[in-house]
């Protein structure tokens, strides 16, 4: 019974990250941790907890926030991290499968909750529009609804190829649908996160299974290389008018992909750090079109802009520990479900690196939750834990 309660809570958490505020998430996470402490009678702290708490405290204190906010969000963020570690360690079901439940539920819930705003968008693409409930929708922030599902494309492809199950096909369709929704709103993050998440998953899978040594693997790698080289050549020499098509498309907006204004904003903010090492930087940043902005469009640099170098470094250390955990899970786990968590982590990290998510507390809490799940998996993956394949753990079969 305890295991089924835990799994129901996992699904609820996945839904709540998309459908409610951070306070409700904190309450259900606190309830889960209380159940865990009563059941297991232990709580673990590691480097991730320490730098996360210190980073949150110093950011709020140095940026001039209230002491209440500093303490409150330190508790909230570490609760999300503790939650991630615990949900993969509790119960008899495989830890990678429980992490997968959270990732797939969050991705599906976010995409579904973004559909109503997509349906009421204007016919002509714009950076802002009024959503179905009357709230203003920012195009780049709207893509937060789509990037996780898009990043999971590689995982769903593996599920279809290796397990040949129907829900893998549904996942592939949903991933392509999220990319389509992103492109038709002239968003580039969804496509970028899809390529990054799928690319990382496929590369890691090929290396893990030594597929790159097989004839099929070599042909696939060569094919991808030829396609990339062909696109670069077509752009340089404007073959078939490819460069003109690119420069006249929304992909070339804000300076294009490789010369995007975000890179200029990040560079400007890095230069300003020497004058504002303790944060509270109010100097506006200049975009490619001459407009002024208060955001560096990078989570860690925006932290440095408001709270200084110290909290930014602490958050960077926290992110580095999560990346290390991701590679440990990839190395030690032989369960294909691990690629769902890896893909979700890559997609959210790419978005944080290129968008101003500093005030999107629910979304940053989600990244912390995924980091906690990766850390929790490292506790178990090196042990003698029985492994299983994905065809024995269809998401909803857990609670039947």
C-alpha positions, -999 to +999 in steps of 0.1 A: +000+000+000+028+024+009+044+019-026+011+027-043+006+058-023+041+069-033+035+063-069+002+082-068+021+111-052+047+109-080+020+114-107+003+142-087+037+160-084+041+157-122+007+172-128+011+199-101+044+212-116+023+223-146-010+232-132-005+250-099+018+273-080+050+267-060+033+268-027+011+238-035+041+219-048+060+226-016+031+214+005+028+180-013+066+177-014+067+183+024+039+157+029+059+132+008+091+138+028+072+134+060+060+100+048+095+091+039+110+101+073+083+082+091+088+051+069+127+051+065+136+072+095+166+089+078+174+120+058+206+125+037+224+157+030+252+161+004+271+188-014+241+196-036+220+204-006+247+226+009+255+247-022+218+250-031+208+263+003+238+287+005+233+299-030+196+307-024+204+324+009+232+346-005+212+354-036+182+367-017+202+385+010+227+402-015+199+412-039+180+430-011+152+405-006+135+400+027+150+376+052+117+357+051+121+351+013+157+340+018+147+314+043+115+303+026+129+297-008+160+279+007+136+255+023+114+252-008+143+245-032+160+220-009+127+203-003+124+199-041+160+184-042+153+161-012+121+151-029+139+141-060+164+120-041+137+102-021+112+094-047+136+071-065+148+054-034+115+045-018+095+014-026+100-019-044+098-005-080+129+002-100+143+037-093+148+045-130+111+037-136+099+060-108+121+089-122+106+082-156+071+085-143+078+120-130+096+131-162+069+118-186+040+131-164+056+166-162+063+166-199+028+155-208+010+178-183+030+208-194+024+202-231-014+196-226-017+227-204-001+248-231-025+237-258-053+262-249-029+292-253-017+278-286-052+275-300-060+312-293-027+326-306-029+352-334-025+339-370+005+361-375+034+353-352+041+377-324+063+379-293+032+385-271-004+374-272-033+371-248-039+335-236-072+317-232-076+330-196-067+366-203-031+365-192-003+378-214+018+351-231+054+357-238+066+336-268+099+325-253+083+317-219+055+298-237+081+273-249+085+261-213+053+242-219+069+223-249+107+218-243+105+187-221+083+168-244+105+178-273+137+168-255+122+133-249+120+125-286+153+104-285+140+085-255+107+077-272+126+066-303+146+041-282+114+028-267+099+022-301+131+005-315+140-016-285+106-024-269+081-019-298+054-006-274+025+016-285+030+043-259+065+049-274+049+057-307+024+081-289+054+097-273+072+102-306+040+118-321+037+141-290+073+151-293+069+161-330+037+179-321+055+200-294+082+209-320+055+219-345+038+240-319+071+257-311+079+264-347+045+277-356+048+302-328+083+311-342+100+297-312+135+282-315+140+268-280+117+238-286+136+228-317+169+234-300+160+214-269+147+186-291+180+184-310+201+186-279+181+161-259+178+137-288+214+141-297+227+135-262+205+104-257+215+089-290+252+096-286+252+081-251+232+051-262+255+044-291+286+046-269+270+025-241+260-002-266+291+001-288+267+007-317+292+030-332+314+000-340+286-018-359+280-014-396+246+002-389+260+026-364+288+037-387+263+043-415+241+064-392+270+085-379+283+091-415+248+100-427+243+125-399+278+140-407+270+142-444+237+160-437+254+185-414+282+192-438+257+196-467+237+222-447+269+241-439+280+240-475+246+251-488+246+280-464+281+292-472+276+290-510+239+298-509+231+267-528+194+265-539+189+298-522+193+281-488+210+311-471+184+335-483+156+312-471+173+310-437+179+348-434+143+355-443+129+330-418+122+334-381+152+313-374+174+343-382+155+365-357+175+382-328+207+378-348+202+342-359+213+309-342+251+313-340+251+351-336+221+354-314+217+385-293+217+364-262+254+357-266+260+394-268+239+400-236+258+373-218+291+389-228+280+423-217+269+409-183+302+391-178+320+424-184+298+441-158+306+416-131+339+433-123+320+465-115+291+447-097+307+417-080+280+418-053+251+421-076+223+448-077+234+457-113+209+481-128+229+489-159+207+480-189+219+455-215+217+464-252+200+439-276+210+436-313+182+459-324+192+486-299+165+478-274+174+477-237+168+448-214+174+439-177+181+402-184+212+384-195+191+356-207+211+331-188+200+318-154+235+319-137+244+353-151+210+367-141+217+354-106+250+372-107+234+403-120+209+405-091+228+387-063+264+388-072+292+364-081+290+343-049+254+329-053+261+324-091+292+303-084+273+283-058+245+276-083+271+267-109+286+241-085+251+228-079+245+224-116+280+208-120+270+182-093+239+174-113+258+169-145+282+146-127+253+127-113+238+124-149+270+107-162+272+084-131+237+073-138+245+067-175+276+047-166+262+025-138+226+019-148+217-005-175+180+003-175+169+021-207+145+043-186+174+063-174+174+081-207+141+097-199+156+115-169+188+124-189+167+138-217+145+158-194+176+172-176+194+182-208+163+200-222+157+220-190+194+229-187+196+241-223+166+263-217+181+278-185+213+286-203+195+307-229+164+322-213+157+344-183+143+318-160+154+335-128+119+345-118+102+313-131+105+297-097+083+267-105+105+259-135+137+262-115+122+240-088+116+214-116+153+215-126+162+210-089+138+181-086+154+164-117+188+170-102+177+153-070+164+123-089+197+120-107+215+122-073+191+096-058+198+073-087+236+075-081+229+061-046+214+030-060+228+024-095+261+013-082+246-013-060+234-049-067+199-037-077+177-059-099+171-043-133+142-046-156+131-035-191+106-008-199+080-032-213+073-044-177+066-010-163+040+008-184+034+040-165-002+035-154+002-002-146+019+008-113-014+018-098-038-008-112 
